[in-house]
């Protein structure tokens, strides 16, 4: 898709679905979490991670992977892991405006 800015230049931007696909692709090849049960959704550039893993390292790895994808403005990590905060209670967003 394209959007037109005020100077009438056409610039490409990443749709939520393309960002989601990029996150899933990176997760699928990362040896730390490739077989983890993590679901990903993206809405307005905010990645929502849900699922369950067996270590905090895997939980953090999933979040780190999502943050590195171009077009991600923030991450809501609701992946359950031993020792992690309750997925329903903690949301940490460090929103980025640059895409």
Secondary structure, 3 states (H helix, E strand, C coil): CEEECCCCCEEECCCHHHHHHHHHHHHHHCCCCCCCEEEEEEECCEEEEEEECCCHHHHHHHHHHHHHCCCCCEEEEEEECCCCCCCCCCCCCCCCCCC
